Amino acid sequence: TLVPMPYQHPFTKNSADVILRSSDGDDFKVHKLILSEASCVFESMFSLPQPSDTSERAISESADTPKGCGLGEKQLAVVEVPESSRTLDLLLRYCYPMSRPPLTNLQELIPLLESMKKYDMGELVEDVRCELLKDRFNQTLEDAFAVYTAVWRLDIKEYLEITARAIFRFRLPSFASPILQSMPPAAIFALMEFRSRCIEAALDYLTNPSGWRLCKIVRWTGTEHEDSRETRVEEPSYDDDGYGKSSWTVLPYGCRRCVWCASKYTEHDFPQEAHLLQLDAEDARDELLELVRERPSGLALREGGALRKQLYDNRSEETLLNYRYCSPKCSRCIVDGAESVSQVLQHLGTDLDAVLRSVSTLQCLRLEARRDNWSFIGSI
């Protein structure tokens, strides 16, 4: 039978006056004074009177004695702790003035934070918990949920909304998913309630194009043909019977050869040859609304393919404001339109994120969830 190798760590000095034994059975020789300065829990623990019979909890002079604890060394009291060897190693490195390995995965970071909170290491917790907000820990739905759950359990109120919004960048799994089954019911309820409020704010923003900020589009950046154009609101027009038509938010587009050549370009208006894409058309708006219903985040707009299918629609002139709304025949114009739409969606996504940041109710829900009984959620 292979004997497992002991965990390698630097806490082996003979000057230590106590031993912490991990749940894996590895011993860490540490100094009471240093740990007491880092944690009031350790300070209280070490101030308690020690049992008179410490023979069974001491390092003895035997063949099984670890290297460095040989003949003539004083016997050290052993304190067993529930942390694994890896977590205890990281915890002690933050207590001692020594190098600290980078925290590259949540399987190390979250147990470390839980241990720091348990031992009441206030300032050290402040230094480590900001790692939870790093982008590398929000690349997958599983990681985003793990971070949110950890923040909930650790009661880091100021991170609740940030970590919840990181989840909204993904499509939510079903309630039968193991991801949700492992979360506290109150945390799920608060998350879903906050998500519904964000969706409501996003839908309100997208269904009222009058509140959209006009976007400035820059094309052919860094070349002699660099061009700047803006979306604008077309003024209302009237049909033959005198009925008014609502204003439309439009985006001009087209290739240099067809539209943006120097002889046809004017600074104060669109060239007559420019193709115009209606950004707030009913079908385009429905597409945007569907995106934010699934993912109430600006990222949903920035990554989505909304508006682009209009570039290929063969619309009749009767349904459009004027002939300039007809889809172009030139493939280069369509390419310019697709790239222009991407810039518009970047602007809309940024503005939507600003709108969603104004939705701030998760902390209140957290407090309500503590007072109420959410046991019924477990049956979902």
Secondary structure, DSSP 8 states (H G I E B T S, - for coil): ---------S---TT--EEEE-TTS-EEEE-HHHHHHH-HHHHHHHHS---S--GGGB--SSTT--TT--TT----BEEE-SS-HHHHHHHHHHHTTS------SHHHHHHHHHHHHHTT-HHHHHHHHGGGGSGGGSSSHHHHHHHHHHHHHHT-HHHHHHHHHHHTTS----TTSHHHHTS-HHHHHHHHHHHHHHHHHHHHHHT-GGGS---EEEESTTSTT-EEEE-EEE---B-TT--B---EEEEEE--TTTT--TTT--SSS--TT-EEEETT-HHHHHHHHHHHHH--SHHHHHHS-TTGGGGG----GGGSSSGGGS--S-HHHHHHHHHHHHHHHHHHHHHHHHHHHT---HHHHHHHHHHS--GGGGG-
